[in-house]
């Protein structure tokens, strides 16, 4: 198999996510606030997937020892730098999650649920128990559980495939529908959110998506079993993304 074959395999599921009816329902500021309240979990668990990959592909222990190939170390470290230490609208360093939280605060979106989950994780509660106890729609919980199951697998090629085809490669097309007209509809209320979305389109649409695909290529190599598993999980990640969007659409504000 190859990158091209994975793209062919996941094309129908990917098209369903990009064409999800949720986008057309983001008509009011309350709609956008509700979207952000639940989408933030995909921003947060993305950072966990990113760091899980870094743990698998680089040495994060002391004493340091060479781990894996220099090529994959470079690819993941380059992406981590961009995602964990980017810049906000004023040029201040922040992660994309922290940037998203700033966008939520400007828009007046509720950050209570995501902060509660983070606090539970920081207190030492297991992530699965924290998700189960969270007051979230089942589609959001399922999305989170899938991500952390992938991380727990310890399979770098699977993690990279989900990261690449369920996240990095998907983000530009997925968010393009959201960027259009938002600034015109809500002048001055969503500028940070617009910046966040445009930043993803700029960075993930070119540099990060290419690095991520190279990472999948490096990790699967000539192992057909790894390629098949990568395609399988990439497909599942898109199914869960669709379910996440549907869970947000089902919230009463959109009915």
N, C-alpha and C positions, 0 to 999 in steps of 0.2 A: 504494500500500500504506500501512499505518499500523501503529502499535504493536499494535493489536488483531489485525491480520492476521498479524503475526509470531508473536504468542502462539498464534493458532490453528494456524499452520504447525508450530510446534515442540511443540505440546501432547503428541503421542504419545511423542516422544523424552524430553521432560521427565518425563512420567509414569513411564517406564521407569527413569529415574535415581532418582526419589523412592521408587519401590517396589523398588529393587534388593535382592536377597537378602543382600547383605553386612551390612546393619544387624542382621538377626536373628542373625548369627553372632558378634556382639561380646558374648560371654558371660563371658569371663574377663579378668583383668587383662593376661595375655599377648596375648590377642586385640586389646585396645585398644592396647597398646604397638606391635604390628605395624601396626595401622591408622595410628597416628600417624607411624610411621617412614616411611610412603610418602605419606600424605596431606599431610605437611609440604611436599612439593614443589609441591602445588597452592596452598598458602599462599604459598610463596616466588615462584612464577612469576606469581601474581596481583599481587604488588607490582611486578614488572617490567612487566606489562601496564598497571597503573595509571600508572607513571612514563612508559611509552611514550606513553600518551594525553596526559599532561601536556606532554610534549615536542611533540606534534603540535598541541595546542590553545592553548598559551601560549608566551610568549617566555622561554626559559631561557638566553639568551645575553646577553653584554655587548658593546656597549651595548644596553639594552632598547629595543625598538620595539613598537608595538601589533601584536598578532597575533590573527587570528580575531575572533570576536565576543565582546563582554564577557559575554554570557549563557553561552557554553560555557566561557569562562575561569572564571567563577564556579562553574559546576557541577563541573568537574574539580578545581579547587583546594579546594572544600569537601569533596569526597570524599577527596582526598589528605590533608588535615588530619586527618580522622577515622581513616584507615587507617594513616598513618605516625606519628601523634603522639597516640594514644589513651592511656588510663590502665589500669594493671594493678589488681589487687585492693586494693593499698595506696595507690592514687592517684598512682603514679609514671608519668611519661610513657614510652611505648614504642610501637613499631609492632605491628601485629597479628602479624607474623611473629615478632618477639621475644617477644611474649606466648605464642605457640604453643610456642616453644622452652622457655620457662619451664614450660609445662604438660608438655612431654615430659620435662624433667628431673625434675619432681616425680613423674611416673608411672614413671620408670625406662626410658623409651623410648630407643632408640639414635638419636643425632643424627649419627653418623659420616658417613653417606652424603650427607646434605644439606650438612654442613659441608665435605666434600671437594669438592662441586660449587661451592660458594660460593668456596672457596679457589682453585679452578681458574679461575673467572671473574675473581677479583681479580688473579690472576697474569698475566692478559692472554690466556689461552687462549680461542679462539673458543667461543661457547656451544654450537654444534652439535658441535664436537670434544669438548667437556667432557661433553656428554650421552652421546655415543657411547662414551666411555671409562668412563663411570660403571657401577658394578656394581648395575644396577637391572633390574627386570622390563621386558620390552618394552612392556607397556601403559603403564608410567610414562614411559618414554622417548618413546613416541608422543605422549602427552599433552603433555609438555614441548615436543617439537618443533613440535606444532601451535601452541602458544601463541607460540613465538618466530618461527614463520613469519608469524603474524598481525601481530606487532609489526614484523617486517621489511618487511611489505607497505607500511607507511607510510600505509595507508588508515584515516583516523580513524573513518569511519562503520562499517567492519568491526571495528576494535578496540573501539569502543564497544558494538557489538551483542554481541560475544563477552563482553565485560566485564559487560554488563547481563543477558543472558539465559542465559549459561553460568556466571555467577558471582554477581553481586549479587542478582538477582531469584530465583535458585535456592536460595541458601544457607539461608534460614529453613526452607523445607519439607524440604530435604535433611537438615538437621541436627536437626530436631525428633525424628526417630526415634532419634538418638544420645543426645540429652539425657535422655530418659525412662529412669528407673531406674538410670542409671549411678552417681549419687551414693549411692543406697541399696545398690547391690551392692558398691561399693568406697569406703566412708566414709574421708575423709581422704587418699585417694591421688590423687583426680582433681579436687580442688576448683578448681585453676587451669584445667584443661581445661573443666570445667563453666562456669566464668566466661567463658572464651573463647567457647564455644558460645552461651551466653545473651546475650553482648554482640553477637554477630553477629545473633541473632534480633531483638534489640532495635533495633539500628542499621540493619542491612541490610533488615529486614522492613518498614521504613517509610521513614525519611529517605533513606538512600543509594539504595535501589532506585528511589524516585521521582525523585531527582536524575539517576540514570543513564538512566532512560527519557526524561526531558526532554532529555538530552544526545543520545540517538539521534534523537529528533524534530528537534532543532535541526540535526544533521549531515546527515540524509537530506533534510529539507525537502520539496520537491516533485519530487525526482529519483527517478523510479520505478526506474531502474537501481540506485541506491544502496539503495533499500528492498529490492529483490530480493536483492542481494548481502549485505545485512545479515541477511536471513532465512536465506540459504544458510549463512553462517558460524555463525550462532547455532545452527542445526541441527547442524552438524558439531561444534561445541563440546560439545554434549550427548552426541553419540555418543562422543566421546573421554572425557568424564567417565564414561560408562558403562563404557568399556574400562578406565579407571583403576580403578574400583571392582572390576571383574572380575579385574584383575591382582592386587589386594590379596586378594581372595577365594581366588585360586588358590594363595596362599602356603601352605606345608605346615601351618602352625599351624591352618588352618581345615579341613583335609582329614580 
